[in-house]
Amino acid sequence: MQVPVYNLAGEVVKNIDISDDVFAVPQNEAVVHQALVRQLANARQGTVDTKTRAEVAGSGRKLYQQKHTGHSRAGDIRSPLRRHGGIIFGPHPRDYSQDMPKKMRRLAIRCALSAKAGDGELKVLETLDFEKPRTKEMAKVLDALSVNSTALIVTTNPSENVILSARNIPSVKTLPANLLNIVDLTSHKLLVMTEAAVRVAEQLWGKKPSQEESSASV
């Protein structure tokens, strides 16, 4: 697959070939959804806790006799029906983490990248760097690329000037190529990658030759 490469002024300077193994994979919505749910679940701390009627402070003595008081029948003061009583079916510490095979996680990333490339939501920049942090310069670059919605900017390595220039722009996030994940890819409409970041993504998530192919080549 060929895609155009833009400069910071939004002009096409050349076309490059990108790997079909990463950017032209048939969509598998079930795997993408499972990877998305897994990442969101693994981000949960699961440390919230509430006290049951056995854990709250208070006497266990029956408040008053069962009959002849004109009141409803009541147990102790720790009853969930009373103020400061225990909590019924409240949350307790638990582990929300989910597991997923590595091959499926890699496939989900490839499907997300392929969806961006197939829908024309992938913009490749020749390079992206600034002499000093300036939000105005980053906004000018995004405007030149016709980025008018949420955007994920991916560079080869974390660039302080790029990060500081983009952090005050709403709905724009920067990320190094090796930290690409399914949540950020699906929650941002446009994907802006430098040419070097594209090559890193191809190396990380492209198909690796099997041991038989490697031995045959030797």
N, C-alpha and C positions, 0 to 999 in steps of 0.2 A: 504494500500500500504506500502511496506517495502522499505527502502532506506539504503544504507551503511553510516556509520559515520566514518569520517577520523580524524586522529590526525594531528598535525602540520607537521609531516614527510611524509604525504600522504599515510599512511598505514590504512587499514580498521581495526577498533577496535571492531565494533559491527554493528548490524543492528537494526533499530528502525521502529516502525509502525507510519506512519503519517496519518492524517485524510483524508479520501476520500472526505469529504465535502469541503475541501479546496484545496487539491492537486490532485484530480481526478474528476474534474467537466467537463462535456461536453462543448466543445468550443462554444462560441457565439461571432463570429467575429464582428457582428454589434454592440453589446453592448460595446465590447472592443474599437472599433473605435470611437464610440460616446463619451466614457469616455476620450479617448486620445484627441480628438478635444476639448472637454469641458475644460480639464485642460490647454491645450495650449492657448485657447481663454481667459481663466480667468487670465492667466499670463500677458496678454497684458495690458499696462497702458492706452492706448487710449488718451494720453494727447497731441499728436502732433496737431499742428494747423497752418493753412496758412491763408493769408489775401486775401479777394476778392477785386474786383475793388472798392467796396464801403468802404473798410477799409484802403487801402493804402493811404499814404500821397500824396497830389498833388491837383492841381486846377481842377475844373470841367469844365473849359472854353474850348470851342471848339478850337482846335489848330490853324486852319485857315479856311477860307471860303470854302464852299462846292465845288465850281466850279472855273474854270479859273486859277488854280494854277499849273497844270501839275502834281500834286501829287494825290495819292489815297485819297479817302474821309476818313477823320479821325475825331474821336471824341475827348475825353479828353486824357490827358497824362497818366491817370490811367488805360487805356485799357490793357487787358491781352496780347495784341499783341505787346506791347511796353516794352522796358527794364524798370525794376522796377515797372512794372504794377502789377495788381492783378493776382491771380492764378485761373485758370479755374478748377472747380471740385476738388479742393485740399482737403486734409483731415482736419477734424475738430474734436474737442474732442467728444468722444462717449464711451459708455460702451459696451465692447465686451463680458461681462460675460454671461455664459450659465448655466441653471439649469438642474439638472438631479436627478431623484428619488434616494433615499438612497439605496434601494434594488438593483437598477441597478449598482450603483457605487461599492457596495460590490461584486456583481456578476462579474464585470469586473476584480477586483483584484483577485478573486478566479480563473477566467479563465486564467489570466496571470500566476499565480502560478502553475496551473495545466499544462499549456503548458510547463513551464520549467521542471517540474517533469516528464512529459510524454516524452519529447524529450531528457532526460538525461542531461539537462543543469542545474540541481540542485545539488550542492555539500554541504553536511552537515558536519560541523566541530564539534568535540567534545567540543572544547573551542578555543577561540582566544583572546590572550592577550600577551603583551610584558612588560618586566620589564622597558624598556625605549624605546622611539621612535627610530626605525631604519628601514629605507627603505629597506636595504639589507635583513633584516629578513622577512619582508613582501613579498619581491620578491621571497625569498626562499620558503615560504609557497605556494605562487601561482604557482611556478614552480613545486613543489611536487604534486599539485593537477591538473597539466596539464592545467593550465589556460593560454591560449596563445591568448586570444582575450579580448574584453571588458568584464568587470566583475563588478557586484554590490555586495559589501560585507555588509551583514546585521547582526547586533549584537543586543543584548537585549536592552542595553542602550548605549548612546554615550560614547565611550572609547577614551580618548585623545591620548593614545599611539597608538591605532589602526588608528585613523584618521591621526595623524602626520606621521605615517609610510607609509600610502598609498597615501597621497596627491600628492607626486611627481612622482607617477607611472602613465603614460598616460593611459587613458581609464579605470581607476579603480576609483570607487566611494564608499564611506562608508555611511551607513544609519542605524539609529535605526529601529527596527521592526515596531514600531507604526507609522512611517512616510513612510512606503512603499506606492508607488503610481504607477499609470499605465504608466506614462512617463518613469520613471527610469527602470521599469521592462521590457518595450518593447525596450528601447534604449541600453540595455546591454545584450549581448548574454548569459553570464553565471551568475548564481545566487549562491553566496556562503553565506550560513547561518549557524550560530552556532545552536547547538541543542536547546538551550534555546530560541533562536529567533524563531525557528520553532514552539515551544509551544506557544509563544506569538502570532504568526500569527494565529494559530489555535483558540486561545481564542478570538481574535479580529474579524476574518472573518468567523469563523465556524458558522454553523446554531445554532441559539439560540432556545431553546424550547419555544413553544407557551404557552400562558396563560392557555389554556385548559389542555395541557400536564402537566404544573406545578401544577395546581389545582388537577388533577387526581392523581399525584404522592403523594400529601399531603393526 
